[in-house]
Amino acid sequence: MQPVGLSGARIIAPRGRDAISTEAETIAAGDAQAGQKPAASLHQRILGEIRERILTGEWPPGHRIPFEHELAASYGCSRMTVNKALSQLAATGLIERRRKSGSFVRRPASQSAVLEIRDIGEEVRDLGLAYRFEIAARARRKATIADRERLDLAAPGPVLVLTCQHFAGARPFCLEERLINLAAVPEAAEADFFEEAPGPWLLHRVPWSSAEHRITAAAAEGPAAQALRLAPGTPCIVVERRTWSAEQTVTHVRLTYPGDTHALVARFGPGGGG
């Protein structure tokens, strides 16, 4: 069986515990003679390579990280060094460690001090109402100037444009107008979004590293008023969110809620801002 390794990792074929220890000690001694700090630099290397695989999507949410002993053999280091790197990744929320099961890439959690990135279906079910959604419109196109501005793209590229209606019981709950950057998520072009709405579909497949929210009040008009079954001029809450994975924009979404059925709540503690 080939030892599990990461890109650029030092691979040591299993030849027994004594042989591995001897070679690791020889490497460490050579590094020390060169004036380096092997334990610290190797820890950062393991940390950086695992983080890169998660943020690029190579290891998606739910993916099992190689066990500590596998990583230790791959890098020719102690399990203590591997444990330190994994503990740091867990502290930043990129992975979760499960006793007796191993470490897994974590499903992205809220990183905003104001709003969580929540599944709209969960919001509706939390109200005790039946949930369903419909894809009302779908198109693939080359990004327009407006699309590039919304997605913060430097150059035009392919985008997927989606309009999705979410229902709570028989009543419209939210109108979702979404752009997906197909350069970042090419598989979205083939997704039918029949069983899973675009929001949770992206959350389950693309680890996001940062998000930006913009919240405004607006009057319902045109297609939005029609989709939400509102009289023109009815107050609405509009949440616009742009999401990145590493340095690449993944999606921009505009969520419109009837103002009388939705509230935005933030919980926070004292900070240095006064």
SEKOLTI-747467 format. One line per field, with one value per residue (C-alpha): residue in three letters; x, y, z. Coordinates in steps of 0.1 Angstrom, whole numbers. Layout:
BEGIN
residuo (ALA,...)
east (X,...)
north (Y,...)
up (Z,...)
***
This chain:
BEGIN
residuo (MET,GLN,PRO,VAL,GLY,LEU,SER,GLY,ALA,ARG,ILE,ILE,ALA,PRO,ARG,GLY,ARG,ASP,ALA,ILE,SER,THR,GLU,ALA,GLU,THR,ILE,ALA,ALA,GLY,ASP,ALA,GLN,ALA,GLY,GLN,LYS,PRO,ALA,ALA,SER,LEU,HIS,GLN,ARG,ILE,LEU,GLY,GLU,ILE,ARG,GLU,ARG,ILE,LEU,THR,GLY,GLU,TRP,PRO,PRO,GLY,HIS,ARG,ILE,PRO,PHE,GLU,HIS,GLU,LEU,ALA,ALA,SER,TYR,GLY,CYS,SER,ARG,MET,THR,VAL,ASN,LYS,ALA,LEU,SER,GLN,LEU,ALA,ALA,THR,GLY,LEU,ILE,GLU,ARG,ARG,ARG,LYS,SER,GLY,SER,PHE,VAL,ARG,ARG,PRO,ALA,SER,GLN,SER,ALA,VAL,LEU,GLU,ILE,ARG,ASP,ILE,GLY,GLU,GLU,VAL,ARG,ASP,LEU,GLY,LEU,ALA,TYR,ARG,PHE,GLU,ILE,ALA,ALA,ARG,ALA,ARG,ARG,LYS,ALA,THR,ILE,ALA,ASP,ARG,GLU,ARG,LEU,ASP,LEU,ALA,ALA,PRO,GLY,PRO,VAL,LEU,VAL,LEU,THR,CYS,GLN,HIS,PHE,ALA,GLY,ALA,ARG,PRO,PHE,CYS,LEU,GLU,GLU,ARG,LEU,ILE,ASN,LEU,ALA,ALA,VAL,PRO,GLU,ALA,ALA,GLU,ALA,ASP,PHE,PHE,GLU,GLU,ALA,PRO,GLY,PRO,TRP,LEU,LEU,HIS,ARG,VAL,PRO,TRP,SER,SER,ALA,GLU,HIS,ARG,ILE,THR,ALA,ALA,ALA,ALA,GLU,GLY,PRO,ALA,ALA,GLN,ALA,LEU,ARG,LEU,ALA,PRO,GLY,THR,PRO,CYS,ILE,VAL,VAL,GLU,ARG,ARG,THR,TRP,SER,ALA,GLU,GLN,THR,VAL,THR,HIS,VAL,ARG,LEU,THR,TYR,PRO,GLY,ASP,THR,HIS,ALA,LEU,VAL,ALA,ARG,PHE,GLY,PRO,GLY,GLY,GLY,GLY)
east (0,14,18,-6,12,6,21,58,57,88,77,93,83,74,104,96,94,132,141,116,128,165,159,137,165,191,170,164,202,210,185,199,234,222,210,173,145,130,101,88,91,77,47,40,45,19,-4,-1,-5,-36,-51,-45,-62,-92,-95,-90,-118,-95,-107,-144,-165,-168,-135,-115,-80,-54,-48,-21,1,-3,7,36,49,44,63,89,80,65,28,32,41,11,-12,0,-9,-43,-51,-44,-66,-94,-90,-95,-127,-113,-115,-133,-117,-139,-128,-120,-131,-104,-103,-127,-130,-156,-188,-182,-196,-206,-176,-197,-203,-237,-253,-248,-249,-279,-298,-332,-349,-336,-351,-385,-385,-374,-407,-426,-437,-433,-406,-402,-383,-386,-360,-379,-352,-318,-293,-256,-238,-206,-204,-218,-203,-230,-222,-185,-192,-214,-188,-158,-143,-113,-121,-153,-159,-188,-215,-246,-277,-304,-337,-351,-384,-385,-419,-430,-462,-482,-468,-436,-409,-379,-368,-332,-314,-279,-248,-223,-188,-183,-146,-146,-174,-175,-196,-225,-232,-244,-262,-300,-308,-338,-333,-310,-314,-284,-273,-269,-256,-227,-221,-218,-193,-172,-154,-157,-131,-148,-182,-196,-232,-251,-285,-310,-347,-365,-400,-413,-416,-417,-408,-398,-433,-449,-428,-434,-471,-468,-485,-460,-444,-446,-416,-390,-357,-329,-297,-269,-240,-208,-187,-151,-130,-94,-90,-117,-152,-177,-211,-232,-268,-296,-322,-355,-378,-413,-406,-435,-424,-386,-363,-325,-310,-274,-259,-226,-205,-186,-157,-131,-152,-173)
north (0,34,58,87,120,156,174,180,158,137,101,74,39,17,-4,-8,17,17,24,53,68,65,82,109,116,117,143,163,163,175,203,213,214,238,261,254,246,215,210,245,246,212,220,251,230,205,232,251,221,208,243,248,215,225,261,250,224,194,182,191,193,159,146,126,139,112,97,111,81,83,119,113,85,107,136,116,134,126,124,153,176,164,167,203,212,195,211,245,238,227,259,280,260,244,208,190,162,132,108,74,85,109,145,158,189,209,222,260,278,314,338,369,389,400,371,334,318,297,272,289,255,253,287,277,243,261,279,246,251,229,240,237,256,261,272,299,308,296,308,305,335,354,378,412,444,443,406,413,441,418,390,413,398,414,398,384,347,322,327,308,330,315,327,305,309,296,288,284,264,279,314,327,331,344,353,343,359,343,345,316,321,290,296,288,262,246,217,240,243,207,207,204,219,196,180,207,245,264,278,245,229,254,251,213,215,246,256,294,315,349,365,400,410,441,447,472,480,482,484,454,461,443,406,405,418,392,363,372,379,414,447,471,493,467,470,442,433,426,407,408,384,378,348,339,307,317,347,336,349,319,335,366,363,388,375,394,388,403,429,417,381,383,398,400,392,395,384,398,406,437,447,474,495,512)
up (0,-9,20,21,13,2,-27,-20,11,20,15,36,26,56,66,102,131,138,102,99,132,121,88,103,129,101,82,114,122,87,89,123,109,82,109,103,128,113,137,133,95,90,112,90,59,70,81,48,25,43,44,6,-2,18,4,-32,-28,-35,-1,1,32,49,34,59,66,66,101,122,118,80,79,102,80,49,63,82,115,149,155,179,150,130,160,165,129,130,163,148,118,141,161,129,120,89,102,130,150,160,187,172,137,127,114,87,66,83,66,65,95,100,98,100,131,118,99,94,60,66,45,37,40,76,83,71,89,121,118,118,82,51,27,-10,-37,-75,-100,-119,-144,-154,-180,-188,-203,-206,-177,-184,-169,-142,-135,-132,-107,-86,-87,-84,-116,-133,-167,-184,-180,-179,-153,-143,-136,-114,-100,-72,-53,-17,-1,36,34,5,9,-9,17,-2,-38,-46,-75,-78,-100,-99,-112,-134,-135,-97,-98,-133,-121,-113,-151,-151,-118,-121,-86,-85,-51,-35,-38,-51,-17,2,-30,-30,8,5,-23,-21,11,15,32,35,28,26,35,25,40,27,28,-6,-20,-39,-76,-109,-110,-73,-63,-86,-74,-37,-44,-29,-39,-55,-29,-1,22,18,34,8,18,-8,-2,-20,-11,-18,-17,-11,-35,-60,-60,-59,-60,-55,-43,-37,-13,-10,19,26,54,76,78,83,108,110,144,155,188,199,229,241,219,217,193,220)
***
